[in-house]
Amino acid sequence: MPSGEEPPVTNLDIERYRERFRQMCRIRFFEEEAIAAARDKLVLGAIHPSIGQEAVAAGVCGNLRRSDIILSTHRGHGHTLAKGAEPLPMMRELFGRDGGYCQGKGGSMHIADFSVGMLGANGVVAANINIAAGAAHAIKLKGGDEVVVCFFGDGAINRGPFLEGLNWAGVFKLPILFVCEDNGFAATTRTKAMTAGAGPAARAEALGIPASEVDGNDVVSVDETARELLDTVRRGEPRFLVARTYRLTGHTSSDAAAYRPEEEVKERWLNDPIENCRRLLEAAGVPAAELTALHEAAAAEMKEAHEAAKATDWPAEALAYADVQDVGDPRKGAF
């Protein structure tokens, strides 16, 4: 082997991580199309990209069954795709068009697809944690073997539902994996400037929930650790995973992220999880052309979803109140 070359990787599950690579590319291109759509005023409201964090969604959700449940945050496109949702209904939802998963009423921050166990993204930071605990408790009461995965950011650990949800899961031994995507920022503020103590893992362990930490930009580490933790969770023991990662874009599609030094962001791009996975697969013997083809196929898939969503009609006006509950005038006892 010539001096300076990396040794070949010989023990990698190529099929498994080829699929993780494909899924990360799909997430990346979906969000790039969503950002472009927001720029063209096709999306009204905020788009919160997870560009740079794709390994967490792909690595965790790749270990779940269709019947398992996830809860996500306002930054939920990646989790939704990785759990099995289709890009066209997702894009239609972002565009507010007919055929969106929530008939265009949820938009980017509240997208859901119950058919694949995606109970919803949530625009309220940390609000999904208590919903996830409730879903896990329902599974336990019914005697099911499904698990719940709850994704949230490091900023969420400073909010009340974090304590409430983890405490409930710990007390009742619920089948839930809490996944903290620690990207170092709570919106535009560095999390460490607003977080006392030793951070997410220490807080989970203080409540009796064992915690693990991984490099969230290494899809193999995320995948292997999540697989191990989910085996334990499926036996009725809650677990906590901290995935250290970095958001390569602004907080929203319109955020220039001027609060971060340019050199910091440039350095972090060198640790792009998709490129990390590509290099690993190439070292394991996967031809570069094959990976490029997967990359290009993902780009084409999401471009097609963008164009198809743009060409879709608006929902019928009659649907505006179709799923709004009206219990009547409580003063008349109509409820």
Secondary structure, 3 states (H helix, E strand, C coil): CCCCCCCCCCCCCHHHHHHHHHHHHHHHHHHHHHHHHHHCCCCCCCCCCCCCCHHHHHHHHCCCCCCCEEECCCCCHHHHHHCCCCHHHHHHHHHCCCCCCCCCCCCHHHCCEHHHCECCCCCCCCHHHHHHHHHHHHHHHHCCCCCEEEEEEHHHHHCHHHHHHHHHHHHHCCCEEEEEEECCEECCEEHHHCCCCCCHHHHHHHCCCCEEEEECCCHHHHHHHHHHHHHHHCCCCCEEEEEECCCCCCCCCCCCCCCCCHHHHHHHHCCCHHHHHHHHHHHCCCCHHHHHHHHHHHHHHHHHHHHHHHCCCCCCHHHCCCCCCCCCCHHHCCC
